[in-house]
Amino acid sequence: MSADRSSRVRAIYEVETSFPLEDAIAVMAGEQSSGTFLAVPGETPELKQKYGARIEWIREVGTRDAPSLPGARTPKGLAQPVWRRAQTELSWPIDNLGASVPNLLATVAGNLFELQQFSALRLLDITLPDCFRAAYPGPQFGVGGTRRLSGVETGPLIGTIVKPSVGLSPEQTASLVDELAAGGIDFVKDDELQCDGPHCPFSDRVEAVMRVIRNHAERTGKKVMYAFNVTGEIEQMVRRHDLVEKQGGTCVMVSLNSVGLAGVEYLRRHCRLPIHAHRNGWGLMQRSPDIGIDYVAFQKFWRLLGVDHMHVNGLRNKFCESDESVLRSARACLTPMFDGAGRGCEVMPVFSSGQTVRQAPDTWRELGSADLIYAAGGGLMAHPGGVAAGVRAMRQAWEAAMSGTDLETHARSHGELRQALEKYSA
Amino acid sequence: MSADRSSRVRAIYEVETSFPLEDAIAVMAGEQSSGTFLAVPGETPELKQKYGARIEWIREVGTRDAPSLPGARTPKGLAQPVWRRAQTELSWPIDNLGASVPNLLATVAGNLFELQQFSALRLLDITLPDCFRAAYPGPQFGVGGTRRLSGVETGPLIGTIVKPSVGLSPEQTASLVDELAAGGIDFVKDDELQCDGPHCPFSDRVEAVMRVIRNHAERTGKKVMYAFNVTGEIEQMVRRHDLVEKQGGTCVMVSLNSVGLAGVEYLRRHCRLPIHAHRNGWGLMQRSPDIGIDYVAFQKFWRLLGVDHMHVNGLRNKFCESDESVLRSARACLTPMFDGAGRGCEVMPVFSSGQTVRQAPDTWRELGSADLIYAAGGGLMAHPGGVAAGVRAMRQAWEAAMSGTDLETHARSHGELRQALEKYSA
């Protein structure tokens, strides 16, 4: 890799424009670096050469008869405009911004979504020079640390989410966790709507839940990992983290989009527990094919800052996302984000939303890894044999998947799996 | 106002669905409060009544022949689905979340954009109970403090942005500021791409620029307000703020989406200078009419945290945004965000992008206020008489606008305005 390549930030976009592709993309490169709408005296050829964003390549991928988004201009005097769809890679010298994640976002995903040249513009991926790896800690626990703390050596962590999302008191929450822990669950999380409301104060919930978890751990030697939602202001998050740690807890959860890059970075520097990263609000970036940020780019920001688990939705989920998109996200989480030796900042993908025993084989086959959290609500708690049977059925499904046995065959000798297959039809 | 109304968070959305409106919106309300996909044992009618989100009203606003976004389901067995567009208001009891801005975002703009029932979903506005006003400081300087620090008693602050955005050294930046200050400018800002890159380190830039600004202030008694971009990690922002203050600076700038809610909240608590809030990346939320967050809702989060200036684009701007949208944003910034007596958290709107003397009359007439920053690049620096003439022309244009004189008439006795009208054709 050349020194030039290794010292540039790169970003891939999909765009749509009725202008000549090179012209429109040159505007985008200019706007995000040395240029502006009007030529200004200081913008010398030498300055542009050294600090301007560079177009690495452009690849046309299709055309549209009409603009995908409103508001875009068309070239003057063009009677029948055609909207060309293209992917392109831009790059920036690190001299412009330094190894700063917040400034990286302003550079690769700042004032460009509104450019009049484009009727679609999505950020697809980013590639960062090694100085970013040196500047940020990355995940503190990742897969290995999460397995160690949860005592799950192989296979996915079988998890669930406290439901109803809101409305349970701390004692009611603890009572549900008691049942889940007795059932052998590996992982439980707060809903992202539950944090520190007057009806279920954070500290009361932590104390009630951890009492239950510690009791089970003393009896069985296995400590359920509970991701307490610490989302809030900086000092609140720090205080909440410290309380979880003091009470023997092993995980904190944070809503990434609610806290933001600087907040998550601060939490990570302070944190002595795995950070379970919730992506709620991400649909805003992903839902339209014409505007936003793909998860493949999105997750890199947070991994570099140092979260340990990231939500990726699940196969045949109850939301709008396709299986193809879910798998691309999960594979991204497990793929090193830097070339060569050194930390790759891999994180544990969290599968959830409508998950039952049914998706285990496909998830395993497509991902080729069980380094994940497999979270189910109804798919576990509504098992006819109760929560414990629900957890056992999930483990049996994953044993079957990982050994290449089909679920029906495995179910012949595993009653809980058989019951689950009857309950949760394909 | 009833106690119930005053203790609930409210949010207005525009949605599109092929399901019966009430059914689809009930799913949204459930998903964002006590409900989940499957009924769970703990979700009692009493719990739903107390903690469930409530549908306040639904108003159909139109229909579509095809779904605006991909991924939505249609009701089973419906041969010819119609996609209904509606506005709706949901409300939540404060008991669920408490007066927490990050948790507010997860509640009103969390896991709902991906719901399969909807082929469009935008958050339009929010209304918060008074406990939020008590919990957050709001703007520290706002209009009055900004006028005091900049010495501009009436009319807009005439401002500009350092260009080229990147590539100038600290000394080159200071030299440009020298020319601007000599020309009588009120306000200058870093470009959002310029923060602390190796080529133009933050501390060197602050020292070089403030030396120039202090020199002019000693001579003229007027200190140019320069918004230094402090965007970064928490401790970096604090350090940078302290340096600006120590050097006699009067403003810091932050990229809201790069730093996030928790980071901006922390900066505000620490800050002793006005916070100039840059919204870059906001196009991602606004560009599509079918997904995202309207600026009217967006700006309330940041105003409550306590920023002082907020970017709103400008009339006849060079981006995609319509004048109607720009004006709605600017009016929102100047409108109190709570009912009744007490702080309204008003902030100063910042107009920019393609602004010249030409937009002053319409901006004044439509907004009915000159409590704003009017920032121009080429529209000021490219004045044939130079920067000083450019600044004078802008002031003359605003004098004309505010006195109800048309620009052409005022230009007869004001040479710089006349030159500007010749240079910047309508």
Interface residues (C-beta under 8 A of the other chain):
Chain A: Q32 S33 S34 G35 T36 F37 L38 V40 P41 G42 E43 L47 K48 K50 Y51 G52 L69 P70 G71 A72 I94 D95 N96 L97 G98 S100 P102 N103 L105 A106 T107 A109 G110 N111 L112 F113 E114 L115 Q116 L121 K163 P164 S165 V166 G167 L168 Q172 L176 E192 L193 C195 D196 G197 P198 H199 T231 G232 E233 I234 E235 Q236 M237 S255 N257 S258 V259 G260 L261 A262 G263 V264 E265 Y266 H278 N280 G281 W282 G283 L284 M285 Q286 R287 S288 P289 D290 I291 G292 I293 K318 F319 C320 E321 S322 S353 G354 G377 G378 M381 A382
Chain B: Q32 S33 S34 G35 T36 F37 L38 V40 P41 G42 E43 L47 K48 K50 Y51 G52 L69 P70 G71 A72 I94 D95 N96 L97 G98 S100 P102 N103 L105 A106 T107 A109 G110 N111 L112 F113 E114 L115 Q116 L121 K163 P164 S165 V166 G167 L168 Q172 L176 E192 L193 C195 D196 G197 P198 H199 T231 G232 E233 I234 E235 Q236 M237 S255 N257 S258 V259 G260 L261 A262 G263 V264 E265 Y266 H278 N280 G281 W282 G283 L284 M285 Q286 R287 S288 P289 D290 I291 G292 I293 N313 K318 F319 C320 E321 S322 S353 G354 G377 G378 M381 A382
